[in-house]
Amino acid sequence: MKTVNIIPLFVIIPLTAAFLIPLLGRLVKRFSEFAVFLSCAMLLYLSLHARILLNSLTDKILVYKVGGWVPPFGIAMVLDGLSSFMLVTVNLVTFCVAVYSLKYMNKYTDKPKFFTLFSLMLCGMNGVIITGDLFNLFVFLEIASIASYALVAFGTEAEELEASFKYAIMGSVASSFIFIGIAFLYGFTSTLNMADMARVLSFKQNAYLVHFVGVLFLMGFGLKAALVPFHAWLPDAHPSAPASISAMLSGILIKTLGIYALARVFFNIIGSTQNYLSVLMFLGALSMLVGVILALSQWDLKRLLAYHSISQIGYVVLGIGLGTPLGILGGLFHLFNHSVFKSLLFLNSGSIDYALDTRDLRETGGLAKVMPITAKTNLIASMSIAGIPPFNGFFSKLLIIFACVQKGYFGYASCAIIASILTLASFTKVQKFLFSGELKDKFKEVKEAPWSMVISTVCLAIVCLLGGLLLLTSLQSFMGDAADVLLKGTAYAKDVIEAALR
Amino acid sequence: MTTDSKTGMTLIVKTITRLTVGLILLFGIYIVLHGHLSPGGGFAGGVIVALSFVHLMLAFGKDVAVSKISKNLASNLESLGAIMFLSIALLGFLGGSFFLNILSKGTPFKLFSAGTIPLSNISIGIKVGLGLFAIFLALVLLEKAKKEK
């Protein structure tokens, strides 16, 4: 098997799992758990393998021609620094969440259906990351979104259905904007291949349509990423889902469908001008502050975490919007870190919900005595998100603030610092009301979560602890290559076309 | 099928349905099989196939349609259609590439031509037809469950 053949496997494996599970899940006992575990483990291995493979290449890009059709005529799949960075992030989090779900989903009925939707969502996310074709990106984006609408409603309580309905409406509006944008671009450039589109656009002068399309994409992908004026669906949708799905949604879905797609389209296809970057920076800073201020007054643990997702997404967008090497590096690093610690926080909230059947911070307290491991992993995640050294969140926030100062945006830098302090305040509240103080009598019998749930949270906590090491020179190519792809801008077109002809 | 007036619509509708439902089904299958030659294909044909079953359900009531295809059979066949499509795509790996058309292309405009395209159309037809029918069935069953409450 040729090395380049691993690229379509990122779509094939979860898709196979997704459709085998409803066929065999009812006949063979525990088949669904087995299939999901196996496929996620394989994907994690493959994503790391792809990263190492990419390191051994000089131009750091691999193009797969689906059906043997040379781009721009056929669909291309592109594995470059940014894709492989996102693949590792997504599949790492997904693997931990899958291990966690094996036990956690006992709370709900119909595991096979859950794992079918889970695999479909994963397939959509991997597809969005790996594809080199704009319409294909839309199709995968819809696969992931529709699976996530169904997963938000998985508990089928009135509140969950309402949240899912709201999410579905807002998500469809976002998809329509993206679709209209793609249609306009297709009409303008007569091609759907992302690289070819960038090449054609670079010849067009004074194209006002492109700016209009840029706005459409900003609305569409901004809604998917829950940037502040478009964030209304997130605080309802994320807490309503089962905890493992909240971890997936907050941890990686909004980043893959929102930020990755936004960055790919703005930097590599349209070409980032200062106007776009200023808008991105402003929205990022706004999300940062609004998200964290709204989070401060929440008492529902998962709702609080959902508001923090908005705030942390702001950091990522601010970093990427700076457009400088340091800013983009910091933004991408924060993207990785946030997916790790936010999924850890949601998984911990799931463990608490699993044991106590409540997520109201006013009812809990003193859980450190009965759930010692969850208390420790939650402490690590809280310190990471608040940006306490030596945890990973500290380094990425520091990079973003440095990048702001370096470019002379002292206002944005102070926004980032204020948001970080407010985050710390908010998570001090979480730690205090969850784990310290007197244990209530009705929770005396509570036990630590089952071991498979604990293992996945501990793994994520270790990644949080060691995440800062990714900045070492020997490991820096992991994020450095991803930042390089964005920094190259529309030169992406030349690279892909050259690699495709190889 | 029954002319029993207790379930479904009136005798007129039932008689017309009995005459047309086979034709609709056949037309759907025709659209699927000729997908590579004429407008239409797996998706369009699949929708028409699903419509024939929906037609049956509207005229004769839920039980008659379910006796032809049960909910479990529909959902299993739907997954099978997807797996078939994926397997056809994976067969391309034998020739070296995902989705590669490895079968003989034949003469253009003949029914047996275009390699794996008709096979893909058939699997999409199964997937879409049974999938849409399953969605309609789920809505009907949900409505019934709500009324019983």
Interface residues (C-beta under 8 A of the other chain):
Chain A: K2 N5 P8 I12 L15 T16 F19 L20 P22 L23 Y64 K65 V66 G67 G68
Chain B: S75 N76 E78 S79 L80 A82 I83 L86 A89 L90 G92 F93 G95 G96 S97 F98 F99 L100 N101
